[in-house]
Amino acid sequence: MANWPDPRTTSAGFGGASARAGDVAFDAGLRSYMLSIYNYMASGVLLTGIVALLFAQSGFAYQVLAGPGPLKYVLMFAPLVFVMVLSFGIQRLQTSTAQMLYWAYCVVMGLSMASIFLVFTGESIAQTFFATAAAFAGLSLYGYTTKRDLSAFGTFLIMGVVGILIASLINLFIQSTALELAVSILGVLIFAGLTAYDTQRLKSLYADVAGTEFMGKAVVIGALSLYLDFVNMFMFLLRFMGSRD
């Protein structure tokens, strides 16, 4: 009896090879997409740090940020305006415009964050930065590789952000050291959770934006999300790790 190949097996073999090729292409595209997000995010953090350090060393930072003029309030609230424009207007913005706004936001954040160099020692800022970078890398890697669905935690984490914002506003009036410490600890935990959650969310988003016009804008808005997670985790960690001048 002739040993003819089973056509179903042959067909499955071709289909399997095609599926594997598709999976390889998808994985390569996903890595490129996530790498672009991380590059934008890391470059934004670096730009913010450089601007903050140069502004603090210029001598103008103390006059602007500690003085009675309105400019300090402009620097305080301008980053929020940029975030709102990028978050709510991303669909209407050109990719190049979104990129420009992202870099402008990083610069304004640097001007606003220059105050930390007036309050904390350079050594404690560096130590906190590297601690944050190590934690961020581990948490983001977990969010990227875990099979566990983290989407259920998203609502609770966002509610936590709202809660610490309200608590921070209240503490502006009551000046409670205990409340400030509690807010700082909760802030670190919440933004640590958001780092893993946002990484997984951005990874999942790739299937929807791959090959579309929105791809470039998705990279920018993804970088902004991870940038905010990093910077907020750093600032909250600095509150109880930083040594004051």
PLY file of the C-alpha trace (Angstrom):
ply
format ascii 1.0
element vertex 245
property float x
property float y
property float z
element edge 244
property int vertex1
property int vertex2
end_header
0.00 0.00 0.00
1.42 3.37 -0.99
2.35 5.69 1.85
0.76 8.92 0.57
0.98 12.00 2.76
-2.23 12.99 4.47
-3.42 16.23 2.76
-4.78 17.46 6.09
-1.34 17.13 7.64
0.29 18.91 4.71
-2.27 21.68 4.82
-1.88 22.05 8.57
1.86 22.22 8.11
1.59 25.13 5.69
-1.00 26.80 7.91
1.18 26.27 10.97
4.20 27.77 9.24
2.13 30.74 8.12
0.77 31.22 11.64
4.26 31.01 13.11
5.52 33.60 10.61
2.62 35.84 11.57
3.40 35.41 15.26
7.06 36.25 14.67
6.11 39.41 12.75
3.63 40.41 15.45
6.19 39.88 18.22
8.80 41.89 16.32
6.33 44.72 15.81
5.32 44.60 19.47
8.94 44.81 20.63
9.58 47.76 18.32
6.43 49.51 19.55
7.26 49.01 23.24
10.90 49.98 22.69
9.76 53.23 21.07
7.56 53.95 24.10
10.42 53.26 26.52
12.82 55.40 24.45
10.42 58.33 24.48
9.72 57.89 28.18
13.40 57.59 29.19
14.41 60.52 26.97
11.63 62.61 28.52
12.78 61.79 32.05
16.38 62.64 31.11
15.31 65.94 29.53
13.27 66.84 32.61
16.22 66.08 34.89
18.66 68.14 32.86
16.30 71.12 32.67
15.57 70.90 36.42
19.26 70.78 37.33
20.27 73.63 35.01
17.37 75.82 36.13
18.17 75.18 39.80
21.84 76.07 39.26
21.02 79.21 37.29
19.93 81.14 40.37
16.56 82.03 38.88
14.78 79.00 40.29
14.73 80.30 43.85
13.47 83.72 42.74
10.70 82.19 40.63
9.64 79.20 42.72
10.03 80.79 46.16
9.07 84.33 45.23
5.65 85.97 45.51
5.06 86.39 41.78
2.50 84.53 39.67
5.14 82.75 37.56
5.54 79.96 40.11
1.83 79.15 39.79
2.17 79.09 36.01
4.98 76.55 36.30
2.97 74.61 38.87
-0.17 74.20 36.76
1.27 74.31 33.21
2.22 70.59 33.24
-1.39 69.70 34.06
-2.57 71.70 31.03
-0.15 69.81 28.76
-1.34 66.45 30.12
-4.98 67.37 29.57
-4.35 68.56 26.00
-2.43 65.41 25.12
-4.84 63.05 26.87
-8.12 64.49 25.64
-6.97 65.92 22.31
-4.75 63.12 21.06
-7.31 61.98 18.46
-7.37 65.41 16.82
-3.64 66.13 17.04
-1.12 65.36 14.32
1.61 62.93 15.39
4.27 65.64 15.02
2.19 68.02 17.16
1.75 65.37 19.86
5.50 64.77 19.87
6.23 68.48 20.15
3.76 68.85 23.04
5.33 65.87 24.81
8.83 67.39 24.67
7.48 70.80 25.71
5.74 69.11 28.65
9.00 67.47 29.73
10.76 70.85 29.67
8.01 72.55 31.71
8.09 69.68 34.19
11.83 70.22 34.52
11.30 73.89 35.35
8.65 72.95 37.90
10.73 70.18 39.49
13.80 72.39 39.92
12.52 73.09 43.42
13.68 69.66 44.61
17.29 70.78 44.16
16.56 73.71 46.47
15.12 71.46 49.18
16.94 68.11 49.04
20.61 67.19 48.82
21.95 66.13 45.45
23.10 62.80 46.87
19.65 61.87 48.19
18.04 62.92 44.89
20.45 60.66 42.97
19.86 57.74 45.36
16.10 58.12 45.09
16.28 58.38 41.31
18.23 55.14 40.94
15.96 53.38 43.44
12.95 54.54 41.40
14.59 53.46 38.14
15.28 49.97 39.51
11.73 49.62 40.87
10.22 50.93 37.63
12.24 48.49 35.52
11.18 45.53 37.65
7.51 46.53 37.78
7.32 47.29 34.07
8.98 43.95 33.26
6.41 42.22 35.45
3.56 44.03 33.68
4.98 43.03 30.30
5.58 39.35 31.06
2.83 38.37 33.51
-0.08 36.26 32.28
-2.28 37.66 35.04
-4.88 40.18 33.88
-4.20 43.43 35.73
-7.10 45.37 34.24
-9.26 44.75 37.31
-6.81 46.79 39.38
-6.99 49.82 37.08
-10.14 51.34 38.57
-8.89 50.96 42.13
-5.51 52.50 41.25
-7.14 55.51 39.56
-9.40 55.94 42.57
-6.27 55.81 44.71
-4.70 58.62 42.67
-7.81 60.75 43.22
-7.67 59.93 46.93
-4.06 60.99 47.40
-4.69 64.20 45.43
-7.56 65.09 47.78
-5.49 64.15 50.83
-2.58 66.29 49.56
-4.88 69.30 49.09
-6.25 68.85 52.61
-2.74 68.62 54.01
-1.87 71.99 52.46
-4.12 73.48 55.13
-3.62 71.21 58.14
0.13 70.56 57.61
0.06 67.12 59.23
3.40 65.27 59.17
1.65 61.93 59.71
-0.74 62.53 56.80
2.13 63.60 54.55
4.00 60.37 55.35
0.88 58.28 54.74
0.23 60.02 51.41
3.85 59.47 50.36
3.76 55.76 51.14
0.40 55.29 49.41
1.62 57.35 46.46
4.64 55.08 45.96
2.46 51.94 46.15
-0.23 53.31 43.83
2.17 54.46 41.11
4.14 51.23 41.45
0.91 49.39 40.68
0.12 51.76 37.83
3.54 51.07 36.29
2.75 47.36 35.93
-0.86 48.04 34.92
0.01 50.64 32.28
2.74 48.45 30.80
0.31 45.58 30.32
-2.36 47.96 28.97
0.05 49.43 26.43
1.18 45.97 25.38
-2.44 44.92 24.83
-3.15 48.11 22.89
-0.62 47.21 20.21
-3.01 44.79 18.48
-5.47 47.65 17.95
-3.00 50.29 16.70
-0.54 48.21 14.67
-0.43 49.43 11.08
-2.82 52.33 11.71
-2.31 56.10 11.55
-2.70 56.20 15.32
0.48 54.16 15.90
2.78 57.17 16.29
0.38 58.95 18.61
-0.09 55.75 20.64
3.67 55.72 21.26
3.58 59.32 22.52
0.58 58.86 24.81
2.02 55.57 26.06
5.32 57.25 26.87
3.42 59.98 28.72
1.62 57.38 30.86
4.85 55.65 31.90
6.59 59.01 32.37
3.89 60.10 34.82
4.17 56.80 36.69
7.94 57.18 36.99
7.99 60.84 37.99
5.20 60.50 40.55
6.76 57.41 42.10
10.07 59.30 42.30
8.51 62.39 43.91
6.60 60.41 46.53
9.65 58.28 47.30
11.79 61.40 47.65
9.49 62.75 50.36
10.61 60.15 52.87
13.95 59.04 51.38
15.35 62.48 50.60
17.67 64.34 52.95
16.93 68.03 53.22
19.59 70.72 52.88
0 1
1 2
2 3
3 4
4 5
5 6
6 7
7 8
8 9
9 10
10 11
11 12
12 13
13 14
14 15
15 16
16 17
17 18
18 19
19 20
20 21
21 22
22 23
23 24
24 25
25 26
26 27
27 28
28 29
29 30
30 31
31 32
32 33
33 34
34 35
35 36
36 37
37 38
38 39
39 40
40 41
41 42
42 43
43 44
44 45
45 46
46 47
47 48
48 49
49 50
50 51
51 52
52 53
53 54
54 55
55 56
56 57
57 58
58 59
59 60
60 61
61 62
62 63
63 64
64 65
65 66
66 67
67 68
68 69
69 70
70 71
71 72
72 73
73 74
74 75
75 76
76 77
77 78
78 79
79 80
80 81
81 82
82 83
83 84
84 85
85 86
86 87
87 88
88 89
89 90
90 91
91 92
92 93
93 94
94 95
95 96
96 97
97 98
98 99
99 100
100 101
101 102
102 103
103 104
104 105
105 106
106 107
107 108
108 109
109 110
110 111
111 112
112 113
113 114
114 115
115 116
116 117
117 118
118 119
119 120
120 121
121 122
122 123
123 124
124 125
125 126
126 127
127 128
128 129
129 130
130 131
131 132
132 133
133 134
134 135
135 136
136 137
137 138
138 139
139 140
140 141
141 142
142 143
143 144
144 145
145 146
146 147
147 148
148 149
149 150
150 151
151 152
152 153
153 154
154 155
155 156
156 157
157 158
158 159
159 160
160 161
161 162
162 163
163 164
164 165
165 166
166 167
167 168
168 169
169 170
170 171
171 172
172 173
173 174
174 175
175 176
176 177
177 178
178 179
179 180
180 181
181 182
182 183
183 184
184 185
185 186
186 187
187 188
188 189
189 190
190 191
191 192
192 193
193 194
194 195
195 196
196 197
197 198
198 199
199 200
200 201
201 202
202 203
203 204
204 205
205 206
206 207
207 208
208 209
209 210
210 211
211 212
212 213
213 214
214 215
215 216
216 217
217 218
218 219
219 220
220 221
221 222
222 223
223 224
224 225
225 226
226 227
227 228
228 229
229 230
230 231
231 232
232 233
233 234
234 235
235 236
236 237
237 238
238 239
239 240
240 241
241 242
242 243
243 244
